[in-house]
Amino acid sequence: MLLMEKEMELEKESNSICWEKRIGSTTGKPLHYKGIIFHHIIKGFMAQRQEKQKERESLTGGRSGRKAVVDRSSERAPAMEGKAMQMVVQEGRRSFKACFTIFCKKEEKWRRAGWCRRHVMADPPGVRQVFLLESPIISGVLFSSMLSVLRVHLPSDIPIVGCELSPYVLLRRPDQTVFTDDVPESSPIEGHFLRYKWYRIQSDKKVAICSIHPSEQATLQCLGCVKAKIPIAKSYHCSPKCFSDAWQHHRVLHERAASAVNENGNEEEEIFGRFNNNNNNNTNTNNNQSLSTSQSLPTLTNGATTPLYPAAVTQRSGGETWFEVGRAKTYTPTADDIGHVLKFECVVVDADTKSPVGHANTILTSRVIPAPSPSPRKLISVSNADMAGHLDVDGRLSSTGTFTVLSYNILSDSYATSDLYGYCPSWALSWPYRRQNLLREIVGYRADIVCLQEVQSDHFDEFFAPELDKHGYQALYKKKTAEVFNGSVMTIDGCATFFRRDRFSHVKKYEVEFNKAAQSLTDALVPSAQKKTALNRLVKDNVALIVVLEAKFSNHGVDNPGKRQLVCVANTHVNVQQELKDVKLWQVHTLLKGLEKIAASADIPMLVCGDFNSVPGSAPHALLAIGKVDPMHPDLAVDPLGILRPATKLTHTLPLVSAYSSFARIGGGLYEQQKRRVDPSTNEPLFTNCTRDFIGTLDYIFYSADSLTVESLLELLDEDSLRKDTALPSPEWSSDHIALLAEFRCKPRTRR
C-alpha cells in the first residue's frame, strides 16, 4: 500500500500529519516509491477501501510496522494492485481520510489463517510493496511522529523542604515506543530534546501554615505562644478542632517556655520545635539540628551552575509573581519556598532552533511545607548517675575506649503502604520524604556502628551506601533470599551494617541464609515424604549479616593494651509471622550457634542486634537473654516438625545481656522517667514498635557481658508523644519502629 503525500482533511482542532519516514534495512535510506515516502498503520487503526458494487476490504494495523492484515473476506489482494482508493484512518467514531494507491509484490503469496498477513521486508527503489501507516490518534487529534510527552506526574503533590521532587515523565519516541528516560540536549532524539523549568509562585498576600497539618493553611493563632515568645510557626492552627486536639501537647511549649524564662532569665531557644522553619528567624540549637536539612540547602543549585536566588521575575499577574527557581528535571525545595506553590514545566524543544515545539506540560504542587524533624533524644549515662545530656558535637558522649551501636528497622518502602498505615499522611509515607528524614535521624546519632533492617536492595545501592559514605561510613549488605519473595528483585529488603572508617576496620564478613540451614535441617531430620511440607514452613528468606571489626581507638581497661581489639556484630531480621513460633525460635537458635563458633575461635566480644519479631518473655527472647528455654514454655507447644525437640538442646553459652535492661538497674530521680518506660517484669522497653494495631518490643541490642559494659543508652520514647499522630510512622518519625542506641566500653576479659 502506498500513501500519496497529501494533506488530510482533519477536524478543525487537528493539525496536518507529519508522516513518519521509514528507513530501509539495507540501504539505510528512507523507504519510498518514485520519491513518495512509505508509512505505517499502528495496531488498533484501520485503512479501508470500498468500490461501488464490490465487496469492502480493510487493512488493519498489526503488532508492528512490518505487518499488514487483510480482512478475512478478501483474497483479492494482488488484484487490488494499482487501484486508487480512499483511506479511512479510524478510531472509534472519529475518522480521517486520505488517498493512496495499492501496490503488491508480484511473486509473494498471501497466506490465509483466519487473517492473512504479509511481511514487508524489501527495500526501494522500484519495489512494489505493501506498507502501513503509523501515526496515533488521541482524542481525535493525529499527532506527528516526533518526540512527544504523553504524561507528567508527581508521586506526591505536597513538596517538603529538603526532599527532592522527581517528576514522572512518560515519553513517546518517533517509532511510537514509550519510555521514561530523560532526553537531554546533549543526546537529542530525532532532533528534539526536553527542557525543564521549575517556578515558585509568590502571592502579595501572606499565608500562614498550620503547625500540626503543614499542608493546610492556618486560620487561627495561639496568642499564648506569641506572649511567651515561642517561635511563631508553632502558634498557627488550621481549625479550632486542630488546636483543641493538639492542646495536650501544645501546652507543653508554654510550660517549657515559662520554665526557661524562670531558670535562665530569658527564653530558651527552640529546644522544643517540631518543624524547622528557617524562614521565621528561629534558631534551632538542639543537637539533632546537625542532621537537619540546613546543612545541605546552601549548596542546592537545582540544575543551575550557581544558586538561583534571588530569582528573576518571569511573570506577574493578579497579585501573583512567578519566579524561575530550577532548570533541571528534579528540584529540591528550599526554605525560601515554604508556603508557596511550585510549578513544573516540561516542553519538547527543537535541537536546531532551540524553540519549543507544541505546548508545555505543567503540574502545580500544593504549598511547600517545612521538613518535620524528629525531636532530639538524649543519650543517658547508666554507668555514672551524674552524667546525662544530649549527644555532643561529635554525636556521642565519647571517651577513649567507648563506641556506640545503633539498631533500627527503617520500614521498607515496599511495606509502607496506605493500606497498612492509612493514618500517616501520604506525603509523609512517600519514600522521597521518608528517606531524607531517616537519613537526618541516623546521621544525627553519629553511631560508630549502624545496624539497619528492612533496607531495600535498590535503596542500599542508590541511597544509603553513597549518602552514609559521605559521613565516613563503610557499608556491608546482605539481601534476603528470594525463594518465597515474589516481587521485584530490586525491592527485596535485607540487613545493612555500616561502621565509621575512622573508628573501625573491616576484618571478616559472614552471611547467614536461614533457607540453606532449613535445607540442611530437613535433609538430616525430616523424612523424605515430609520434606516439602517442612521446607514450606521453614523457608522464609530471612538472613543475618555478621561482621568482625577491629577497633582503631585506644582501649583502656583491656588486659593487654597491645592486643588487637576485635568486635563481632550480628545484624538480623527474624521471620515476622506470629503463628510460626517454632520458625522464629529455630532461626534465633541457628544464629546463636553460629556466633558461638566465632566466639570460640576468636574469643571476641559479641553484639547481637536486630528486629527479632519476638516480644519479651517469648521463647526466642528467653534463649537470647537467659541462654536456654524452659521445657514448659508455651511457645514450644507449636512444633509440628519436631525441630525443637528435645528442649534441652535449645541453649547457648554466650553471656548475652540486653543493653536496655540497664535502665531497670539504675535508680534516682533522673532515671525515673526512663524506668517508667521499661517493663519491670522483663526489664525491656515497653515498646520499640508502635502502630495503630500493635504496640510492643520487637527490637533488641544484646552484648557480651563478660567483655563489654553499657555506658549510655538513647532515651526511650513515651507512647503519648507518639499517639498525637495516631502511631508510627508519622511526619516526625519515618518508621514504625524506634531506633535503639547503646554506648559500650571494653573491659578486662574474663576467660570463659
Secondary structure by P-SEA (a helix, b strand, c coil): cccccccccccccccccbbbbbbbcccccccccccccccccccccbbbbbcccbbbbbbbbcccccccccccccccccccccbbbbbbbccccbbbbbbbbbbbcccbbbbbccbbbbbbcccccccbbbbbbbbbbcccccccccccccccccccccccccbbbbbbbbbccccccccccccccccccccbbbbbbbbbbbbcbbbbbbccccccccccccaaaaaacccccccccccaaaaaaacaaaaaaaaaaaaaaaaccccccccccccccccccccccccccccccccccccccccccccccccccccccccbbbbbcccccbbbbccccccbbbbbbbbbbccccccccccccccccccccccccccccccccccccccccccccccccccccbbbbbbbbcccccccccccccccccccccaaaaaaaaaaaaaaacccbbbbccccaaaaaccaaaaaaaabbbbbbccccccccccccccbbbbbbbbbcccccccbbbbbcaaaaaaaaaaccccccaaaaaaaacccccbbbbbbbbbccccccccccccbbbbbbbbbcccccccaaaaaaaaaaaaaaaaaaaaaacbbbbbbbcccccccccaaaaaaacccccccccccccccccccccccccccccccccccccccccccccaaaaaaacccccccccccccccccccccccccccccccccccccbbbbccccccccccccccccccbbbbbbbbbbcccccc
